[in-house]
Amino acid sequence: MKKHLLILITLKLMLGSCSNKEPFLKVGLVADPQYANQPPSGKRNYRESLWKLQEAIDTFNFNKVDLVQNLGDIINDKWESYDAILPLYDKLNPNINNYHLLGNHEFAVDSIHLKDILDRLSMPDYYYSYSKKGWRFIVLDATDIAYFSNSLHDLKIQEIDLYFQNTKGQSNSYDWNSAIGKAQQNWLKQELENADILGQKVILFSHMPIRPNDNPHNLWNNHEIIDIIEHSSNVVAFVNGHNHSGGYDFKNGIHYITIFGMVDTMVSSYGIIEFYKDILVLKGFGNQKTLELKYK
């Protein structure tokens, strides 16, 4: 009880000018629970992710969020782990929409299950978008081109090699990273154009980050994606998981936010973005930092 009271007091002090206003939209964020029924390994407390996620869901319900966006890696490596973790999302209030995207650990399961991954996560497609209260949320598939996902996407290995080889000498030149292909890039450009026509502000969600430039977890072709979104006047933020330590960067009018990984802590870590006119407030819980994100 004392712990929850301290969190509430701290948040109230940090929010300042927003504390006497009601947000017009609230979005819950969860990154990298990586649940598995197995002992801890290093910082990763796999079994603990069940109660951590339950705490997050209780907080989302209490705060009456409008939707929850998961940022990938909800399981570690076993298909049957979904049987334990997915029912927790059923405890969200009925009016809260829940969305998933694919992370690299979604592909660590036996490959015979991969054809069923979209149905298992109730995803309409590998990448998609949705709109709410004047905002467009674009959900990217950061596993589009990768060695680890090719048993599903079935690309020519030379195509993957080319993306990987282009990173030679860069901090993200690891074969466990990935890229977003041309078809998805063209779709993204069209989504941004449509949002601009409708006067919508945009937030993008991805498992892998694209900034800061020296992040070893970045997409192989992060600069191609940066070039697309930083030429759009309506993109406010790019939000991702994958790097469990979290992070923040601000470049060319866009907030780049990495949500702290839930599996890497003895407390639950997650966030709620509150939407106000001219500012977003990311309320952090656990190791996730609270941030004020101004926009025009």
LOMARDO-84233 format. One record per residue: x, y, z of N, C-alpha, C, O in turn; residue in one letter. Coordinates in steps of 0.05 Angstrom, whole numbers, plus 5000, padded with zeros to 4 digits. Layout:
XYZXYZXYZXYZA/...
//
This chain:
501749765000500050005000501850255000501350444985M/503850255018505650495019507150524993507550754983K/507950304980509350314955507650444933508550614918K/505050354931503250464911502750764916502550924897H/502550844942502051124949504451294940504151514930L/506951194945509351334937509451374907510251584898L/508751164892508751184862506851394853507451554836I/504451404865502351604857503351884863502952064847L/504551924887505552194894507752284875507752514867I/509552104869511852164851510852244824511752434812T/508952084813507852144787506452414786506652564767L/504952474808503452724809505352964808504853164795K/507652944822509653154822510953184795511453414787L/511452964781512852974756511053074733512053204715M/508453024735506753104713506153404712505353504691L/506453534735506253824735503753934723501553894734G/503954074700501754214688499554024679497254114675S/500153774675498053584665496353474688494353344683C/497253524713495953384736493053464740491553314752S/492253704730489553794734487853764709485753884707N/488853614690487453574665486953274661488353104672K/484853214646484252934639485252874611484753014592E/486852654608487752584581485352494564483452374575P/485552534538483352454521483752164510482052054497F/486152054516486751784507488951664524490751804533L/488651404530490751264546491451004533489750854525K/494050954530495050714517496950564536498950674544V/496350314542498050154559500250014542499649934519G/502649994552504849874537506249654553506749684577L/506749434540508149204552510349114532509749074509V/512749074543514948984526516348744538517048744562A/516748534523518548314529518048174556519848154573D/515648064560515247894584516847634582517947534602P/517147534557518647284552518047064572519846934583Q/515447014576514746814596515646534587515446464564Y/516646384606517346104603517245964630517946084650A/516345724631516345574656519045444660519445204658N/520945614667523745524671525145714691524145934695Q/527345624703528645784723529846034711530146064687P/530646224728531846474719534546414705535846214710P/535246594687537846584674538946864673537847044658S/541046924687542047194689539947374701538947324723G/539347594687537347784697534547694690532647814700K/534247494674531647424663530147234682530947004687R/527847334692526247174711523647084696521547214698N/523946864682521846784663519146734676517046824667Y/519146574697516546504710515146744722512746754724R/516746934731515647164745513947344726512447514736E/514247304701512847474682509747444684508347624675S/508847224694505947194697504747384717502847524710L/505947404741504847594760505447884752503948064758W/507747924739508448194730506348294709505448524711K/505648114690503648194671500948234684499448414676L/500248064703497748104717497648374731495548504731Q/499848454743499948714756499548934735498049124740E/500748914712500449114691497549124682496449344679A/496248894678493448894670491649014691489749164684I/492148954716490649084738490949384737488949524741D/493349474732493849764730492449884706491250104708T/492449744683491049844659488049864664486850064656F/486949664677484149674684483449904703481450044699N/485049934723484550144743484750414731483150594738F/486650454712486950714699485150754675485150964662N/483550554669481650564647482950644620482050834607K/485050494613486350554588484450484565482650324568V/484950604542483250554518484150304503482550164492D/486750254504487850024489490549944501491750104516L/491349704495494049604503495549514478494449364462V/497949614476499749524454502049374466503649474481Q/502249124458504548954465506748984445506149014421N/509248984454511449044436513148804429515448824422L/512048564432513348324424514648164446515048254468G/515447914439516847734457515147684482516247704505D/512647614480511147554504511847274515511247214538I/512947104498514046844507516946824501518046984486I/518246624513521146594508521646404485523046474465N/520646154486521445964465519545714462520145544446D/517445704478515645464477512845544469511745734480K/511745414449509045474439506945444462505145614463W/507345244479505345204500505445424521503545444537E/507445594521507545814540505246014535504346154553S/504246024510501946194504499546114521497846274528Y/499345844527497045754542496945874570494745894582D/499245944581499346064607499146364607497846484625A/500246504587500446794588498046934574497147144583I/497146814552495046954537492446984553491047194550L/491546784569489146824585489147064604487047164611P/491547164611491647404628490547644614489347814627L/490847654588489747884573486647884572485448084568Y/485547644577482547624578481447774602479047824603D/483147844621482347984645482248284641481348434659K/483048384618482748664611479748734610478148564602L/479048974619476249054616475349014588476849064569N/472748934584471848874557472049094536472249044512P/472149344546472349574527475149654520475649844506N/477149504530479949554524480949374502480949134504I/481649494479482749344457485649264462487149424473N/486349014454488948914459490348834433489148694417N/492748944428494148894403496948774408498248834427Y/497748604389500348474390501948544365500848614345H/504548504367506348504344508448284348508648174370L/509948224327511848004328514648094337515648294327L/515847944355518547974363520147734355519047534345G/522747744359524447514351523847254366524047044356N/522947284392522447044408519846904399519446664405H/518147044385515746904374516646694354515146504348E/519046714343520046524323521846314336523046144321F/522146314362523846114376522345854380523545654390A/519745844375518145604378518745404356520045474336V/517745164358518044964337516745074312514545184312D/518145054289517345184264514645084254513345214238S/513744854263511144744254508844924263506644914252I/509345094284507245264295507145534282505145684285H/509145614267509345884257507045974239506246204239L/505945784224503745854206501245944222499446064211K/501145874248498845944264499346184282497646254299D/501646314279502346524298500446764298499746874319I/499546844274497747074273495047014287494047174302L/493946774282491546694295491846674325490146764341D/494146574334494646534363494646804377493746824400R/495647014364495847274376493647464367493647704373L/491647354352489347514343490347764327489147974330S/492347724311493347944294492147934267491947714255M/491248164256490048164229492048114207491348014185P/494648174211496748134191499448174205499548244228D/501548134190504248164202504748454208506048514228Y/503748644192503848924199501149044192499748954173Y/500249244207497549344205497349614219499349704231Y/495049744218494749994232491850014243490149864234S/491450194262488850244272488750534281490850664285Y/486350644284486150934291484350964316482550804320S/484951174331483351224355483551524362485751624365K/481251664363481151934372483152124358484552284372K/483252104332484852284317487752204314489452354303G/488451974324491251864322491251604306489451444308W/493351574290493751324276496151174289498251294293R/495750924295497750754306498650554285497050384276F/501150554278502250384257503950164270505950224283I/503149924266504449694278506249564257505249444237V/508849574261510849474241511549184247511449094270L/512349034227513448774230516548794227517548794205D/517848804249520748834249522148564244524648554242A/520648354241521748084235521548024206521947794198T/520948224190520348184161522548034146521947844132D/524948124149527248004136529347934157530648114169I/529747674162531547584183532147294179530547134168A/534447214189535146924188533246764207532346544200Y/532546884230530946734250528046704241526746514251F/527046874223524246854215523846734187521646714178S/526046654174525746574146524346304142523446244120N/524146144163522545894160519645954156518145784146S/518746204162516046284157515846454131514146394114L/517546644128517446834105518546714079517846804058H/520346524082521446374059522546554037521846534014D/524446734045525746894025528246754015529146564027L/529346843993531946743984534046834004534147064012K/535746644012537746714032539546934024540647084040I/539946963997541647173987540547453993541947643997Q/537847463994536547724000537047804029537648034034E/536947614047537547664075540547744078541247924092I/542247584064545147634065545747924057547548054069D/544348024037544948294027544448504048546048684052L/542148484062541548674084543648654106544548854116Y/544348414113546348374134549048484126550348614142F/549948424102552548514093552748814091554948924094Q/550548944087550549244085551049374112551549614114N/550949214134551449324161554349294169555049364192T/556049194152558849134159560149384171560049604159K/561349354194562649584207560849744225561849934238G/558249694225556349844241555849694268556349454271Q/554749844287554349734314552149514314552049354332S/550349514294548149324292548749094274546948954265N/551249044268552048834248552148564262554248444266S/549748464270549548204282547448034267545448144257Y/547947774264546147614248543447564262541647454250D/543247644288540647604302538947854299536647864310W/539848054284538048284279536448234254536348014244N/535048444244533148404222532748654206533948864213S/531048644186530548884169527548894162526148694164A/526749124153524049164142524249194112525749374102I/522949024097523249014068521749224053520249384065G/522149234027521049444009518049454009516849664009K/516749214008513849214007512649344032510749504030A/513749284055512749404080513449704081511849864091Q/515749774070516450064069514550214052513650434059Q/513750104029511850244012509150264026507750464024N/508350054040505850064055506050284077504050424081W/508250304090508650504111508350784099507050954111L/509550834076509351094063506451164058505651384062K/504950964048502151014042500551064068498751234068Q/501150924089499850974115500351254125498451384134E/502751354122503451624131502051834114501152034124L/501851774088500451964070497451974077496252184078E/496251744082493451734089492951874116490952014119N/494751844135494451974161494652274157493152424170A/496352364139496752654134494152764122493352984129D/492952624103490552714090488252744110486652934109I/488152564130486052564150486752744174485152764192L/489152864174489953034196490552884221490152994243G/491452634219492052474242494952494250496752494233Q/495452504276498152464287498752174287496852004288K/501352094287502051814284504051734306505951874313V/503551494316505551354333506051084320504250944312I/508651014317509350754306510250564328511650644347L/509550304325510350104344511949894329511249814307F/514149804342515849604330517149444353517249534375S/518049194346519549054367522449164368523449224389H/523749184345526549284344526649584342524849714330M/528649704354529049994352530350084326531349914311P/530350344322531850464299533650684307535350774292I/533450784332535250984343535750914372534150764384R/537951024385540051184373541751034353541650784352P/543351174337544751054315546750834324547250654309N/547850854348549750664357548550424372550050274385D/545950404371544550184386545049924372544349894348N/546349724385546849464372544349304365544549114350P/542149384377539549244372538049354348535849244342H/539049564336537549694314537049504290538549314285N/534849564276534349434251536849464232538149664234L/537349264216539549284197539349534180541249674175W/536849584170536449814153534950044167533150164156N/535850094192534450304208534450574194532550724197N/536550634178536650904165534550924143533551154138H/533750714131531650724111528950794124527450954114E/528450674147525950724162526051004173524051144173I/528251084184528551364195528051564173526551764177I/529051514149528751704127525751734120524851954113D/524251514121521451524115519851684135518351864129I/520251614161518551744181519452024188517752184196I/522052094185522852364192522352554169522752804172E/521352454146520452634125517352674127516152804110H/516152554147513352584152512852784174514152764195S/511152974170510753184190508853104212508653254232S/507552874210505552804230506452574249504852494266N/508952474247509852264265510852394291512552574291V/509752304313510452404339512352224354514252324367V/512051964352513751784367514051514353512351424338A/516251384359516851114351517450954377519251024392F/515750754382515950614408516550314403515250194386V/518550214417519349934412520149804438520249924460N/520749544436521849384458524549284451526249434441G/525049024456527448874447529948924464531148744474H/530749174468532949244485531849274513530649474520N/532349064530531049044556531749274575530449304595H/533949414569534849634587533249884583533650084598S/531549894563529950134557531750354545534150314541G/530550584538532050804527530251014516527850984512G/531551244510530151474498532051634481534351674488Y/530951734459532451914441530452104428528052034425D/531352334421529652534407531152654384533252774388F/530152614360531452704336529452814316527352684310K/529953044305528353164284525353154290523753084272N/524653224314521853254322520452994330518053004335G/521952774331520652514337521852394362524352404366I/520152294380521052164404521451864399519651734388H/523751764405524451474402524551354429526351414445Y/522751164435522451064462522750754462521350624447I/524650654478524850364482523750304510524750404530T/521650144510520350064536522049854550522949664537I/522449884576524049704592522849424591520449384593F/524549224587523648944585522548834612523948854632G/520148724611518848624636520348394648520348364672M/521648224632522947984642525448044658526347884674V/526648274653529348334665529248494691530848674695D/527448424708527148584733525648414754524148234747T/526148474779524748344801522048484807520448384823M/521648714794519048844796517848854768519348814748V/515248904766514048924739514749184726514649394740S/515249184700515849434686514049464662513849274646S/512749694659510849744637510250034637511350184654Y/508550124619507950414618505050474609503750294598G/504250714613501750814602502351094589503351274603I/501651124564501851384551499251524554497151424546I/499351764566496951934568497152154547499252284545E/495052204533494952394511493552644519491252644528F/495052864517493953134522494553304497496053224479Y/493253534495493853714473496753814476497453924497K/498353774456501153864454503153704471505553764470D/502253504486504153344502503053064507500753024512I/504952874506504352604515505852554541508152654544L/504752414559506052344584506252044586504251904588V/508651944585509151654589509551604619511651674630L/507551494631507751434660509051164663508050954653K/511351154675512950914678512350774704511950904725G/512250514704511950344727514250154729515250054709F/515150094754517549924757519950074748520450304755G/521549944731524050064721523550244697525450374687N/521150254687520550434664520450724673518950794692Q/521950894660522051174668519551324658518351254638K/518751534673516651704665517751934648519852044654T/516451994625517452184606515252374598512952294595L/515952624593514152824581515052864552517352934547E/513152824534513852834505512253044491509853004485L/513453274486511953494473511753444443513553324431K/509653534431509253514402507753754392506453894408Y/507953804366506654034354504153944339502654104328K/
//
